[in-house]
Amino acid sequence: MTTQTMETARDTRTIRLADGDDWLTLCDRSLLTPGRGVAALLPDGRQVALFVDRAGRAYAIDNRDPFTGAYVLSRGLVGSAEGRPFVASPLLKQRFDLETGACLDDDDVTVPVFPVRAD
């Protein structure tokens, strides 16, 4: 494979997060690994956990685990239940739907989700 072919195959999109009426650029899509999360610090001090699934869809949820208060959801295990993508907290293993933020193990708990796009 030539260098030129490798360059063409790279994903050059950027991950952007809704920020009021604008979109905040977070990182290049190529820096994200499907099935693994990364944390991003927003200008206002909040943390988000970014994920890309194996189909290439991007998700952003709050990085704070509501059960422990620790900022660790970006380090959780990614999976799916009944076709819904989730991340399981690395601490107590509660699962959070990546599309809605709902806890799949406790109906009274949610985490904020953020609109995200890759373009």
C-alpha positions in Angstrom: 0.0 0.0 0.0 1.4 3.4 -0.9 1.6 6.4 1.4 -0.9 8.2 -0.9 -3.5 5.4 -0.5 -3.1 5.5 3.3 -3.6 9.3 3.3 -6.8 8.9 1.3 -8.2 6.3 3.6 -7.9 8.5 6.8 -11.1 9.9 8.3 -10.7 13.7 8.1 -13.9 14.7 9.7 -14.1 16.7 12.9 -16.2 15.9 16.0 -18.3 18.9 16.9 -20.5 19.5 20.0 -23.6 21.7 20.1 -22.8 24.8 22.1 -25.8 27.1 22.2 -26.4 28.2 18.6 -22.9 27.2 17.5 -20.9 24.0 17.2 -17.7 23.6 19.2 -14.9 21.7 17.6 -13.6 19.0 19.9 -11.2 16.8 17.9 -10.5 15.0 14.7 -12.6 11.9 14.2 -9.4 9.9 13.4 -8.3 10.3 17.1 -11.3 8.3 18.3 -11.3 4.5 18.5 -14.6 2.7 18.0 -15.7 1.2 21.3 -13.5 3.4 23.5 -14.2 6.7 25.0 -12.2 9.9 25.6 -12.9 12.8 27.9 -13.0 16.4 26.6 -12.9 19.5 28.8 -15.4 22.2 27.6 -14.6 25.9 27.9 -17.1 26.3 30.8 -15.3 23.6 32.8 -17.7 20.7 32.2 -16.4 17.4 31.0 -17.9 15.2 28.3 -17.3 11.6 27.4 -17.0 11.1 23.6 -17.6 7.8 21.9 -17.7 6.4 18.4 -19.4 3.1 17.8 -18.2 0.5 15.2 -20.7 1.9 12.7 -19.0 5.3 13.0 -21.8 7.1 14.9 -20.6 9.7 17.5 -22.0 10.2 20.9 -21.4 12.6 23.8 -22.6 12.3 27.3 -21.6 14.0 30.6 -18.4 12.3 31.9 -19.6 12.4 35.6 -20.9 9.1 37.0 -24.0 10.2 39.0 -23.6 7.2 41.4 -20.1 8.1 42.6 -19.5 11.7 41.5 -16.3 10.6 39.7 -15.5 11.8 36.2 -15.0 8.4 34.7 -17.7 7.5 32.2 -15.2 8.0 29.3 -13.3 5.0 30.6 -16.3 2.8 30.7 -17.1 -0.4 28.7 -19.1 0.2 25.6 -21.8 -2.3 24.5 -25.4 -2.6 23.4 -28.6 -3.9 24.9 -31.6 -4.6 22.7 -29.9 -2.6 19.9 -29.2 0.4 22.1 -25.6 1.6 22.6 -24.5 2.1 26.2 -21.5 2.7 28.3 -21.1 0.9 31.6 -19.4 2.9 34.4 -16.0 1.5 35.2 -16.7 1.8 38.9 -20.1 0.3 39.8 -21.0 -0.9 36.3 -24.3 0.9 35.9 -25.1 1.2 32.1 -26.1 4.5 30.5 -27.8 4.8 27.1 -25.5 6.8 24.8 -28.4 8.3 22.9 -30.7 9.3 25.8 -28.5 9.3 28.9 -31.0 7.1 30.7 -29.5 4.6 33.2 -30.5 1.1 32.1 -30.2 -0.1 35.7 -32.1 2.6 37.6 -35.1 4.4 35.9 -34.7 7.4 38.2 -31.1 8.3 37.0 -29.9 10.0 33.8 -26.8 11.7 32.6 -26.9 14.7 30.3 -26.4 14.0 26.6 -25.0 16.5 24.1 -25.8 16.8 20.4 -22.7 15.9 18.4 -21.9 15.6 14.7 -18.9 14.5 12.6 -18.3 16.6 9.5 
